[in-house]
């Protein structure tokens, strides 16, 4: 059993789709930066849960919540995503 969970999140922007892989702590770090720099609602990120954190059902539930979180951020920044979000979503790999 891994000491931490990596979430594989499907991202969609227009006709483009790809996956990103991040730990919850990566999402937390991103969220902290967006809250301070872009005044994102601090309650937008799903809370960190300690009990049963690696149970399959909790992992699946959190993965869906994190997908919704990222899609919500993309809706908030439709024209140009903040640099920290662009980097998190690996936009630099897909810019043509």
Buried (B, 14 or more C-beta within 10 A) or exposed (E): EEEEBEBEBEBEBEEEEBEBEBEBEBBEBBBBBBBEEBEBEEEBBBEEEEEEEEEEEBBEEBBEBBBEBBBEBBEBBEEEBBEBBBEBBBBEEEEE
